[in-house]
Amino acid sequence: MRIFGLVVSFFLVLGVDAASKAYVHASIPYMGFSPSDFPYGGIGLFQGFLGGVDCSINHVVNTGAAWSLLKGYPQLLLPLRLSLIVLLALYLFFFNKERAYRFPLILILAGAVGNVMDTFCYGAVIDFVHVQFWGWSYPLFNAADSALFCGAALLIGHSFVQRKNKKRSFACELKKN
């Protein structure tokens, strides 16, 4: 993917993330740090999909990292996040040699920046998508978290494909000799 496409992707993820969080912050009643289960809380998107998957929109905040890790340490978390963002950007633009890793890394970078922007705008990260799988409640997430997840999944997928292709080309070289 060319640089222009990467920049557009970065700002598209940031825009969707910021707009969705601004909407939730302005329009959905705040539910604290943990939501009530749908249908008792939040706005239902669907219920009973595939016989037990429910999804609703809830307005909660997370002062920690993923799954509320480091929740009580904001003075440690913000510098850590900012340092990781800088390191990831440096790697992406100056050290990464794999073209296939550019888009996944942009997704991860945009997701990380989106969540840090929340810390400055709202004092915490706004999470709002609440999914329950057959009674098991998955931690709430947002668009930035989705970008982080998709970027990580693509990186893992690319690394498996790359490893498989290297083994295949090595085997072909052995057959030639």
TAJO-V196335 format. One record per helix or strand. SS is the DSSP state (2 for helix, 1 for strand). FROM is the first residue (numbers start at 0). TO is the last residue. Records with the same first field share a line. If there is no record, write none. Layout:
SS=FROM-TO + FROM-TO
//
This chain:
2=2-26 + 65-67 + 73-94 + 99-121 + 142-175
1=29-29 + 42-48 + 52-61 + 124-132 + 135-136 + 140-140
//
